[in-house]
Amino acid sequence: MNMLLRRNSSQLRLLAAAAARSVSAQVQLVRSSSTDNDSSAITPITPSTHAIGKTNITRKPSHVADVDIKKSVFISQSHDIFTNLALEDWLYKNFDFSRHHVLLLWANDPCVVIGRHQNPFTEANVSQLLERGVTLARRNSGGGAVYHDRGNLNCTFFTPRERYDRKYNLNIVTRALFREWAIKAEINERDDIVIMNKKISGTAAKLGRPNSYHHCTILASANKLHLGESLLKEEANYISRATSSVRSPIRNLCDINRNVNVSQLLSAVGYEYLRTAATSLEDGGSAQTMNQRGFQLINPTEKWFPGIEKLRASYSCWEWVIGKTPKFSVEKDLELKGDEHGIKIKLNVDVENGLMTDIAIKLPQNEQRIPVVTPLLGKPYTEQNLRAIIGALQLVSKTNVQQAMNGSI
Amino acid sequence: MTTKMAINAKDIFRNQHRLIRFIEQSIRLCSNQSLKAARQKLSENQADDFKITSSVNTEYSHSLEPIKHDKDLGHLFKASQLTVRLASPQQLQPKPDNDEALGFGKLFTDHMLKIYYHKSLGGWQKPEITPLENLVMHPAAKVLHYAVELFEGMKAYRGVDGKIRIFRPDMNMHRMNLAAMRSGLPTFEGKEFVACLSRLLSIDSEWVPHTDTASLYIRPTLIGIDPTLGVASSDSALLYSILSPVGSYFKSDSSGAVSLLADPSYTRAWPGGVGNRKMGSNYAPTINVQKEAAARGLQQVLWLYGEDHQLTEVGTMNIFMFYINDKGEQELITPPLNGLILPGITRDSILGLARQWGKFKVCEGVITMPKVCELLNQGRLLELFGTGTACVVSPISRINYMGQDLYIPTMEQEKPVHERIRETLTDIQYGRVDHPWSVVID
């Protein structure tokens, strides 16, 4: 029961489907919602084989020997979340990874990144983020909301679909942490990296054809105060079927070992990636590193990657960040001023595609809806607009409300 | 598949990039209209197009004689001995945002290839790839005193399929070895060096943008580092290569033509000299002359030789002339390899291609300024252009000769030959056409 509670809604659905197929619990199931479930291909896997994570075992992939696969570590020169998301997307759509695996390392200026199917208003206070200069972005993979800043390192592991291996990727990170700072980290069943039960990394993935990627965050020296403040939503009752995040206590690596910083972490993870064999967790040392393609700085501009500006625009536009929010309703209990006692009402706002489509008051006695006339109808939903409506309502006198109630009966 | 169908498929494949461009520009109609128009355009181009075949006719290209190494040269290096020291993330150089910052040869990539030669240690040492770093040498090193140095210029292109290609590297290697023999430097196996270069290119491949018009300039260099002042062969040498990202066009030559200064008082090369070898010592004396040309508002120097003012080279490029000869036929002519001319690889490729096309006469012969003036007066001079790795072809529009301005109608031709040549060569270099001259390295 405890295990179930720690999962978010999409994972619950997948687990239920798996249980229905009565597959062994060792199977690597947790994937993003954008993938297709090849039910025929999933077979029970024992933890000792290195095939953990290979979900499509029956199909024969074009076999490339480990020694022919060369690895690169790309380091993004940009710290803008939209540009980096566009770069990730560009590589996913255009690069050929069949003989060339890539690890992309990036860090962003302060921002909150929500999953593909999430509701930003249940994850953070969107108006406040705007005021404080924290960018809000929506990524293409599923999962929960995260706060990024320069003290947080993002890692994206690119491979062809048939060589997608999440456990391999996470082990590269834990090995790097041990080799560099003797930090012992564990991977829990939700594919988070935890140290002494506190989370230092979250994971999401996108599997397509022919390419796939798995990205994760690593908290090195993020500003925990900002993190807490940014992920606080406005007080209200949100009725939403979007994926909601599972809150976990987090910790920075620099809390465990003072010497940890993002640039050293970048080097450590990069070298660990280069010195390990391509599909098995075998360390080849400097001899293996010497045969790889090494580190490269990447400048994600139109000159180097034609078409990336268009991708960036699609990530930064309102229609994607806010407009893609699944339909939801906000309910807030209000007390209107009266002579002796106030009238308790419930304000209800329906939001579709980010716009307020219906604003109404519900009376506690009966379930009647009184529509509220306001120029804000049809406008984008924000917490500020919600507070404006509440402010306007509280100015309305009790007699007015009684008249409206009587009139409608 | 009938022969007729086979020919059409090949033509479509060859012209696919033009076809795609055309289709993208035309309106999206559900009817066959746009397709019909595209087919029409294809058939018009077919008539006057120069067919690129994927075979190289041996009659028109000479095979290179293998280099004879000195008997006491010692060991030769092999690419399989290559060791790599990768640059750490802190040593990497940031990439610029756009082309304006690039220029030519101002920015270099993160790694370099170094191969030492020491006679006392048995000959060539193991090749190594290291992060780009300064060289340290003794102040008496021969290269610093007697210009015991030679270099090469080649380019790596990112093809339309994303793979990186180099153009006829065997020819650059042969040229390098010939120059080495003349300056008392050790010779080496070209094939092994190209294999080492391929590894260097794969490490720094992200320095080539993912567009289909970008390239990386490769500069292999061989210097004598013997720390003794005697004018003699070098017992120690260093063969190294650095890479430089270049912008899509060159500002002075982009689609516009250049103007030249032709002053017979300056000589670049002479019989018995090393005009036909790519040595640094040939270039230092030209810098001031170039400065003078710029002061007179001209972009390049046209190098003349002899009493009859023979045209030899343009700046650092070979020169070609397209004209109507005495028999009334179209002819493409370039100065012969008589010792004054650098045997350019672009030059050789153009001669080979033009001979294969067979559309006009192709000739290697001496061109003199009086002849150029005569042809110009009679309206028989059609085009004059320079050729080189950097810009492929560079059309010439004006020459300032003996105080007079000669205007060459290169850009006024309807279907200029130099444009056809540029298109064909870039098609091969960027892999739009499969050709043995363009070697894939990945």
Interface residues (C-beta under 8 A of the other chain):
Chain A: K70 S72 V73 F74 I75 Q77 N94 D96 R99 S263 L266 S267 G270 L274 T289 M290 N291 Q292 R293 G294 F295 Q296 L297 I298 N299 T301 K303 W304 F305 P306
Chain B: T83 V84 R85 L86 A87 S88 P89 Q90 L92 Q93 P94 K95 P96 D97 N98 D99 D110 H111 G162 S202 I203 D204 S205 E206 P209 H210 T211 D442
